[in-house]
Amino acid sequence: MKVIGFTGNYGLEEDLTQSYLMTDSAILYSGRPFFIHDYAREFVATPSIVVRTCRLGKAIAPKFAHRYWDAFTAGFAVRACDDSDRAMVALDRAFDGAAIVGDWVEASTVDDPMHAVVSLAVNGEEIAACSLASMTAMPLDNMLAAVSTRCSIKMGDLLFTGEAGAAHTLAPGDCLTASIAGRQVLDVKVRL
């Protein structure tokens, strides 16, 4: 299983859309706490829509890419800010717990999964409300196609589709929540 993340992509930042990899141990599911580690000065969480792949595919044409995912959810991609050890920079997005993922919503159970509103909040304050159709720089079909030209898509791979809202520096006591079409899918507490 691969966890592939993207920056930008929702028209909120001027930075180019870029990709990064996370380890499978980075996945932290809803209901479990996120622990702030002592090896970095701060941890920044960025809201995202996460898509789960359901088939094996290589060099997928964009017009067929919709066949390669079956579920989506809300999530937060967490980045460690540690300027002291540049040798570990590749792990700043790949540490255990860096990929916070909500409960899956099967695309087949939603009338229009591309336009279902995903709302993400920190401490009850909404920081993002978007949909998969909101992706501006690289739409989902193009994203899946682009990834599949470089590595095979496998069942269960996760795609963090981009930065859907403002980043938030995490602090002990924070509560990260999210809902899709009014249904709560994520609830994570931040602890020391």
C-alpha positions in Angstrom: 0.0 0.0 0.0 1.2 3.5 -0.9 0.2 6.8 0.6 0.7 9.6 -2.0 0.1 13.2 -1.1 -0.1 16.4 -3.1 0.4 20.0 -2.2 -1.7 22.9 -3.6 -4.4 21.8 -6.0 -7.4 23.6 -4.6 -6.5 27.1 -5.9 -5.7 28.4 -2.4 -2.0 28.6 -2.8 0.3 30.0 -5.5 2.7 27.1 -5.1 2.8 24.5 -7.8 1.2 21.2 -7.2 3.8 18.7 -6.0 3.7 15.1 -4.8 5.2 13.4 -1.8 5.2 9.9 -0.4 4.2 8.8 3.1 4.8 5.4 4.7 1.9 3.0 5.4 2.7 3.4 9.1 1.9 7.1 8.7 -1.9 6.3 8.6 -3.8 7.4 11.7 -7.5 6.5 11.6 -10.3 8.5 13.2 -10.8 7.9 16.9 -7.1 7.5 17.7 -5.1 10.4 19.2 -2.3 12.3 17.3 0.7 12.6 19.6 3.0 15.6 19.3 6.6 14.3 19.2 9.5 16.1 20.7 11.9 15.9 17.7 10.3 18.8 15.8 9.6 22.4 16.9 6.0 22.2 15.5 3.6 20.1 13.5 1.4 21.6 10.9 -1.8 19.9 9.7 -3.3 20.6 6.3 -6.9 19.6 5.4 -7.4 17.3 2.4 -9.8 15.0 0.7 -8.4 11.4 0.6 -9.3 8.9 -2.1 -8.9 5.1 -1.8 -8.0 3.1 -4.9 -9.7 -0.2 -5.7 -7.9 -1.8 -8.6 -4.5 -2.6 -10.0 -3.6 -0.2 -12.9 -0.6 1.1 -14.8 -0.5 4.0 -17.3 -4.3 4.6 -16.8 -5.9 7.0 -19.3 -7.7 9.9 -17.6 -11.0 8.9 -19.2 -10.8 5.5 -17.3 -9.4 6.8 -14.0 -12.9 7.0 -12.4 -12.9 3.2 -12.4 -9.9 3.0 -10.1 -11.3 4.5 -6.9 -14.2 3.5 -4.8 -14.2 5.5 -1.6 -13.2 8.9 -0.2 -13.0 10.6 3.1 -11.6 13.7 4.8 -8.1 13.8 6.2 -5.2 15.9 7.5 -1.7 15.7 6.2 0.7 16.6 9.0 4.2 17.9 8.4 6.9 18.1 11.0 8.8 21.4 11.0 12.4 20.5 11.9 15.1 22.8 10.6 17.8 21.2 12.8 18.2 17.9 10.9 18.1 18.4 7.1 19.2 14.8 6.7 15.7 13.7 7.8 13.7 16.1 5.6 12.1 13.3 3.5 10.6 12.0 6.7 9.0 15.3 7.7 5.8 14.1 5.9 6.2 10.4 6.4 6.4 9.8 10.2 4.0 7.6 12.1 0.6 9.4 12.4 1.3 12.0 9.6 -1.6 10.8 7.5 -4.8 11.4 9.5 -7.7 9.6 7.7 -11.4 9.6 8.5 -14.0 6.8 8.0 -14.5 5.8 4.4 -17.6 6.8 2.4 -18.2 4.5 -0.5 -18.6 6.5 -3.6 -21.6 4.3 -4.7 -23.6 5.4 -1.6 -23.4 9.1 -2.5 -25.6 10.6 -5.3 -22.7 12.7 -6.7 -19.4 11.9 -5.0 -17.5 14.5 -7.0 -19.7 17.3 -5.6 -20.3 16.0 -2.0 -19.2 18.7 0.4 -16.3 17.7 2.7 -16.1 20.0 5.7 -13.0 20.0 7.9 -12.7 21.8 11.2 -10.2 22.5 14.0 -11.6 23.0 17.5 -15.1 23.4 16.0 -14.0 26.2 13.5 -14.4 25.2 9.9 -11.1 25.6 8.0 -12.2 24.0 4.7 -15.4 23.2 2.8 -14.8 21.7 -0.6 -15.4 18.8 -2.9 -13.4 16.6 -5.3 -14.8 18.8 -8.1 -13.0 21.8 -6.4 -9.6 20.5 -7.5 -8.3 23.2 -9.8 -4.6 22.4 -10.7 -4.9 18.7 -11.2 -8.4 17.1 -11.3 -8.8 13.6 -9.8 -8.8 11.7 -13.1 -5.6 13.5 -14.2 -4.0 12.9 -10.8 -4.7 9.2 -10.9 -3.4 9.0 -14.5 -0.3 10.9 -13.7 0.6 8.7 -10.6 0.0 5.6 -12.6 2.5 6.5 -15.3 5.3 6.4 -12.6 4.1 3.6 -10.4 1.4 1.0 -10.5 -1.8 1.9 -8.7 -2.8 -1.0 -6.3 -5.9 -1.8 -4.4 -5.9 0.2 -1.1 -3.5 3.0 -2.1 -4.4 6.4 -0.6 -4.2 9.7 -2.4 -4.2 12.9 -0.4 -5.6 15.2 -3.1 -4.1 18.5 -2.0 -4.4 21.3 0.4 -8.1 22.0 0.6 -7.8 24.8 3.2 -5.5 26.7 5.5 -2.8 24.9 7.5 -3.1 24.8 11.3 -0.2 24.4 13.8 -1.2 21.6 16.1 -1.3 22.1 19.9 -2.2 19.7 22.7 -5.9 19.7 23.2 -6.8 20.5 19.6 -9.7 18.5 18.1 -9.7 17.7 14.4 -13.1 16.9 13.0 -14.6 16.4 9.5 -17.9 15.5 7.9 -19.1 14.6 4.4 -22.5 15.7 3.4 -23.3 16.3 7.1 -22.1 12.9 8.3 -19.2 12.9 10.7 -16.2 10.9 9.4 -13.3 12.1 11.5 -12.7 12.9 15.1 -9.0 13.1 16.3 -7.7 14.6 19.5 -4.1 16.0 19.7 -2.1 15.0 22.8 1.5 15.3 24.1 
